[in-house]
Amino acid sequence: MPHMSDAPSSNSSFYCLKNKAGVEVELIPLGARVGAIRFPIDGQLTNLALSYDNISDYEKDPFFIGTTAGRFANRICEGRFEIDGEEFQLPLNDGHNSLHGGPGGFHTKVWQVEQRSATELTFLLQSPDGDQGYPGTLNVQVKYSLSEDSKIEIEFSATTNQPTIINLCNHAYFNLGATNIKQLELMMSANQYLPIYSDGIPEGLHNSVVGTSLDFMKAKSLAGVFDHLDDVVKARSGFDHALILCRPQLDHLSAQLKNPENGMHLDLYTDQPSLQIYSGQYLDTPFQPFGGICLEAQGCPDAPNKPYFPSALLRPGQGYKRTVVYHFYQK
């Protein structure tokens, strides 16, 4: 009978969702994050995502391993934005920009576990007015569900008592059991990308992926793509770009990652407008560069300063709700 671990470690707590197929999803209150994703391959549980060996290592994690990124995932230019004519300043933690909510973002918070079962767990967090410079008290919920056919659904929801901005995403690094992402194949249903400046802030344009290293409309070997990177990608030493999804709907396949060696597949579905692809080139000890790839379903980076991007504004009385589904299978 599947069950969830009740035992916290000596430094932090963790929980494990399990289905009847033997898939295990380790969840950690620090950052409301995904630790390991273990799938039975040839009778042996294999981790399909990057995770630390010791749960205490997440307390000093600089790479956002598996975390819920927020209040605003990705970058905000110079950490500044306006709401109704009032300017707000966030702390900077990525050069001249704010990244993933700032140095004290949601990845640093210990979330409350509200409800749980063998295959579901919900994290809660109240982010007070002024937290990291953001206005309004934000009540956030992240619900993880594991289905019997090995779909991991992550539902993000939030409400606020003052106008604020929000952009939540999961920041797991997937490797599907490979040691380097260049062993994998990738397809993305995204025909446009956002050109960026050298600091990762989007210029504000939508360019076609055709003829670029970001064209994954048909599945491609990442090794082959890295052999012929264009200047768009070389400038970031790899992928760190937002692509605009063709059909951001939960019934439409937005991306597929495949490990040809072991037959593992990851199908991604989301109602988010963009997918940030990050190839893990800046990973360091205890990991290796390109040891995992992030497919971050989210709103557009720097959206508060780009009025022609989908709005990141949340007002009282409105509800924020976004979903991403990761479907793992072997064939």
C-alpha positions as CSV (number, residue, x, y, z in Angstrom):
1,M,0.0,0.0,0.0
2,P,1.6,3.4,-1.0
3,H,2.3,5.6,1.9
4,M,3.9,8.9,2.7
5,S,7.0,9.3,4.9
6,D,6.1,11.0,8.2
7,A,9.7,11.1,9.5
8,P,11.6,14.4,9.2
9,S,15.4,14.4,8.9
10,S,17.6,15.9,11.5
11,N,17.8,19.2,9.7
12,S,14.6,19.5,7.7
13,S,11.5,17.5,6.8
14,F,10.7,15.7,3.6
15,Y,7.8,13.7,2.3
16,C,7.4,11.1,-0.4
17,L,4.5,10.6,-2.7
18,K,4.2,7.1,-4.1
19,N,1.9,5.4,-6.7
20,K,1.2,1.7,-7.3
21,A,3.7,1.7,-10.2
22,G,6.5,2.4,-7.7
23,V,7.2,6.0,-8.7
24,E,8.4,8.1,-5.8
25,V,8.4,11.9,-5.7
26,E,10.3,13.5,-2.8
27,L,8.9,16.8,-1.6
28,I,10.7,19.3,0.7
29,P,9.0,22.1,2.6
30,L,12.1,24.3,2.2
31,G,11.2,26.0,-1.0
32,A,8.1,23.8,-1.6
33,R,10.4,22.0,-3.8
34,V,10.8,18.7,-5.6
35,G,13.8,16.6,-4.5
36,A,14.2,13.3,-6.2
37,I,11.9,11.8,-8.8
38,R,12.5,8.1,-8.8
39,F,11.2,5.8,-11.6
40,P,11.6,2.0,-11.7
41,I,13.8,1.3,-14.7
42,D,14.7,-2.4,-15.2
43,G,13.7,-3.1,-11.6
44,Q,15.8,-0.3,-10.2
45,L,14.6,3.0,-8.9
46,T,16.4,5.7,-11.0
47,N,16.4,9.4,-10.1
48,L,15.2,11.5,-13.1
49,A,16.1,14.9,-11.7
50,L,19.0,16.6,-9.9
51,S,18.9,16.4,-6.2
52,Y,21.3,16.7,-3.2
53,D,22.4,13.6,-1.4
54,N,21.7,15.3,2.0
55,I,18.6,17.2,2.7
56,S,20.5,19.8,4.7
57,D,22.3,20.8,1.5
58,Y,19.2,22.5,0.3
59,E,19.6,25.1,3.0
60,K,22.6,26.6,1.1
61,D,21.5,25.7,-2.4
62,P,22.6,28.4,-4.9
63,F,21.0,26.7,-8.0
64,F,17.3,26.7,-7.1
65,I,17.2,22.9,-7.3
66,G,13.6,21.8,-7.7
67,T,12.2,24.8,-5.9
68,T,9.1,26.9,-6.3
69,A,10.5,30.2,-7.6
70,G,8.6,33.3,-6.5
71,R,7.2,35.8,-5.9
72,F,8.4,36.5,-9.4
73,A,10.3,33.7,-11.2
74,N,13.0,34.7,-13.7
75,R,14.4,38.3,-13.9
76,I,13.1,41.8,-13.3
77,C,15.2,44.5,-14.8
78,E,17.1,46.4,-12.1
79,G,14.6,45.0,-9.6
80,R,12.2,47.8,-10.4
81,F,8.5,47.9,-11.4
82,E,5.5,50.2,-11.1
83,I,1.9,49.5,-10.0
84,D,-0.6,52.3,-10.5
85,G,2.2,54.9,-10.7
86,E,4.0,53.7,-7.5
87,E,7.5,52.4,-8.0
88,F,8.8,49.4,-6.0
89,Q,12.4,48.4,-5.6
90,L,13.5,44.7,-5.0
91,P,16.9,43.5,-3.7
92,L,19.3,42.5,-6.5
93,N,20.8,39.1,-6.6
94,D,21.7,38.6,-10.3
95,G,23.9,41.5,-11.3
96,H,21.8,44.5,-11.8
97,N,18.6,42.4,-11.7
98,S,16.3,40.6,-9.3
99,L,16.1,36.8,-10.0
100,H,13.5,34.3,-8.7
101,G,12.0,36.6,-6.1
102,G,15.3,37.9,-4.7
103,P,17.9,36.6,-2.2
104,G,15.1,35.8,0.3
105,G,12.6,34.5,-2.2
106,F,10.2,31.6,-1.8
107,H,13.1,29.1,-2.3
108,T,14.4,30.2,1.2
109,K,11.1,29.8,3.0
110,V,9.9,26.8,5.0
111,W,6.4,26.1,3.7
112,Q,3.6,24.7,5.8
113,V,2.2,21.3,4.9
114,E,-1.6,21.7,4.9
115,Q,-2.9,18.3,3.7
116,R,-1.4,15.2,2.4
117,S,-2.2,11.6,1.3
118,A,-0.3,8.9,-0.4
119,T,-0.4,10.7,-3.7
120,E,-1.1,14.4,-2.9
121,L,0.5,17.1,-0.8
122,T,-0.2,20.8,-0.5
123,F,2.2,23.5,0.7
124,L,1.1,26.9,2.1
125,L,2.9,30.1,2.5
126,Q,1.9,33.6,3.6
127,S,4.3,36.2,2.2
128,P,3.8,39.4,4.2
129,D,3.5,42.9,2.7
130,G,7.0,44.2,1.9
131,D,8.5,40.7,1.7
132,Q,11.6,41.2,-0.6
133,G,10.1,44.6,-1.5
134,Y,6.9,43.2,-3.0
135,P,3.6,44.9,-2.0
136,G,0.7,43.2,-0.5
137,T,0.2,40.1,1.7
138,L,0.2,37.1,-0.6
139,N,-1.3,33.8,0.4
140,V,0.2,31.1,-1.8
141,Q,-0.7,27.4,-2.3
142,V,1.3,24.8,-4.2
143,K,-0.4,21.4,-4.6
144,Y,1.5,18.4,-5.8
145,S,-0.4,15.3,-7.2
146,L,1.0,12.0,-8.4
147,S,-1.3,10.0,-10.6
148,E,-1.3,6.2,-11.1
149,D,0.0,6.7,-14.7
150,S,2.9,8.7,-13.3
151,K,1.9,12.3,-14.0
152,I,3.1,14.9,-11.5
153,E,0.7,17.8,-11.5
154,I,1.8,21.0,-9.8
155,E,-1.0,23.6,-9.2
156,F,0.1,27.1,-8.1
157,S,-2.6,29.4,-6.7
158,A,-2.5,32.7,-4.8
159,T,-4.5,35.7,-3.5
160,T,-3.5,39.1,-2.4
161,N,-4.9,42.0,-0.3
162,Q,-3.1,44.7,-2.3
163,P,-2.1,45.0,-6.0
164,T,1.1,43.0,-6.6
165,I,2.9,41.0,-9.2
166,I,3.3,37.2,-9.3
167,N,5.0,34.6,-11.5
168,L,5.4,31.2,-10.0
169,C,7.2,28.2,-11.5
170,N,8.9,24.9,-10.6
171,H,12.7,24.9,-11.1
172,A,13.5,21.2,-11.4
173,Y,16.5,20.1,-13.4
174,F,15.7,17.0,-15.4
175,N,18.2,14.4,-16.7
176,L,16.0,11.3,-17.1
177,G,18.8,9.2,-15.7
178,A,21.5,10.6,-18.0
179,T,24.8,12.1,-16.7
180,N,24.7,15.0,-19.3
181,I,21.7,16.6,-21.0
182,K,23.5,16.3,-24.3
183,Q,22.5,12.7,-24.2
184,L,18.9,13.7,-24.4
185,E,16.4,14.7,-27.2
186,L,14.1,17.7,-26.9
187,M,10.9,18.9,-28.6
188,M,9.1,22.1,-27.8
189,S,5.9,23.4,-29.2
190,A,7.2,27.0,-29.3
191,N,7.7,28.9,-32.5
192,Q,8.9,32.2,-31.0
193,Y,11.6,33.2,-28.5
194,L,12.4,36.4,-26.6
195,P,15.7,37.9,-27.6
196,I,17.7,39.0,-24.5
197,Y,20.4,41.4,-23.6
198,S,23.6,40.1,-22.1
199,D,22.2,40.2,-18.6
200,G,19.2,37.9,-19.5
201,I,16.6,40.6,-19.7
202,P,14.3,40.3,-22.7
203,E,14.5,43.1,-25.3
204,G,10.8,43.0,-25.7
205,L,10.6,41.4,-29.1
206,H,9.2,38.1,-30.3
207,N,11.5,36.5,-32.8
208,S,10.9,33.3,-34.8
209,V,12.9,30.3,-33.7
210,V,13.3,29.2,-37.4
211,G,16.9,29.0,-38.3
212,T,18.1,29.4,-34.7
213,S,19.5,27.0,-32.1
214,L,16.2,27.4,-30.3
215,D,14.1,25.7,-32.9
216,F,12.8,22.5,-31.3
217,M,9.5,22.4,-33.1
218,K,10.7,18.9,-34.2
219,A,12.6,16.7,-31.8
220,K,16.3,17.2,-31.9
221,S,19.4,15.7,-30.2
222,L,20.8,18.2,-27.8
223,A,24.3,17.0,-28.6
224,G,23.7,17.9,-32.3
225,V,22.3,21.3,-31.3
226,F,25.3,22.1,-29.1
227,D,27.7,21.1,-31.9
228,H,26.3,24.0,-34.0
229,L,25.2,26.7,-31.5
230,D,24.4,30.1,-33.0
231,D,25.4,33.5,-31.5
232,V,22.0,33.8,-29.8
233,V,22.8,30.9,-27.5
234,K,26.6,31.2,-27.4
235,A,26.2,34.5,-25.7
236,R,24.8,32.7,-22.6
237,S,27.1,29.7,-22.9
238,G,24.1,27.6,-23.5
239,F,20.3,27.9,-23.2
240,D,18.8,30.4,-20.8
241,H,15.9,31.8,-22.9
242,A,12.2,32.1,-22.8
243,L,10.2,30.6,-25.6
244,I,6.6,31.4,-26.4
245,L,4.3,28.4,-26.4
246,C,2.1,27.8,-29.4
247,R,-0.9,26.5,-27.4
248,P,-0.5,26.9,-23.6
249,Q,-3.2,24.5,-22.7
250,L,-3.3,21.5,-20.4
251,D,-4.6,19.3,-23.2
252,H,-1.7,20.2,-25.6
253,L,1.8,18.8,-25.4
254,S,4.2,21.8,-24.9
255,A,7.5,19.9,-24.6
256,Q,8.9,16.4,-24.7
257,L,12.3,15.4,-23.3
258,K,13.6,11.9,-24.1
259,N,16.5,9.7,-23.1
260,P,17.1,7.4,-26.0
261,E,19.4,5.2,-24.0
262,N,16.9,4.0,-21.4
263,G,13.6,5.0,-23.2
264,M,12.5,7.5,-20.5
265,H,10.2,10.2,-21.7
266,L,9.0,13.4,-20.0
267,D,5.9,15.1,-21.6
268,L,5.1,18.6,-20.3
269,Y,1.7,20.2,-20.3
270,T,1.0,23.7,-19.0
271,D,-1.3,26.7,-19.2
272,Q,1.6,29.1,-18.7
273,P,2.4,31.3,-21.7
274,S,6.2,30.7,-21.9
275,L,8.8,28.0,-21.2
276,Q,12.2,29.1,-20.0
277,I,14.8,26.6,-21.2
278,Y,18.0,26.6,-19.1
279,S,20.7,24.0,-19.9
280,G,22.4,24.1,-16.5
281,Q,25.7,25.5,-17.8
282,Y,26.3,27.4,-14.6
283,L,25.9,24.3,-12.3
284,D,28.9,23.7,-10.1
285,T,29.9,21.3,-7.2
286,P,28.4,18.9,-6.3
287,F,26.8,18.9,-9.7
288,Q,28.4,19.2,-13.2
289,P,27.7,21.8,-15.9
290,F,24.9,20.5,-18.2
291,G,24.0,17.9,-15.6
292,G,20.3,18.8,-15.8
293,I,17.9,20.9,-17.9
294,C,15.2,23.2,-16.6
295,L,11.9,23.5,-18.5
296,E,10.4,26.3,-16.5
297,A,6.7,26.8,-17.3
298,Q,6.1,30.5,-16.3
299,G,5.0,34.0,-17.3
300,C,7.3,36.1,-19.4
301,P,10.5,37.4,-17.7
302,D,10.4,41.1,-16.8
303,A,6.7,41.2,-17.6
304,P,6.0,44.0,-15.1
305,N,8.2,46.3,-17.3
306,K,6.9,45.0,-20.6
307,P,3.2,46.0,-21.0
308,Y,2.9,44.0,-24.3
309,F,3.8,40.8,-22.4
310,P,1.0,38.8,-20.6
311,S,0.3,40.7,-17.4
312,A,1.8,39.6,-14.1
313,L,-0.4,41.9,-12.1
314,L,-2.6,40.4,-9.4
315,R,-5.3,42.5,-7.6
316,P,-7.4,41.9,-4.6
317,G,-10.5,39.8,-5.5
318,Q,-8.6,38.1,-8.3
319,G,-7.2,34.6,-8.1
320,Y,-3.9,33.5,-9.5
321,K,-3.9,29.9,-10.7
322,R,-1.4,28.1,-13.0
323,T,-0.6,24.5,-13.6
324,V,2.2,22.4,-15.0
325,V,2.0,18.6,-15.6
326,Y,5.1,16.3,-16.0
327,H,4.2,12.9,-17.4
328,F,7.0,10.3,-17.0
329,Y,6.9,7.0,-18.9
330,Q,9.3,4.5,-20.5
331,K,8.9,3.0,-24.0
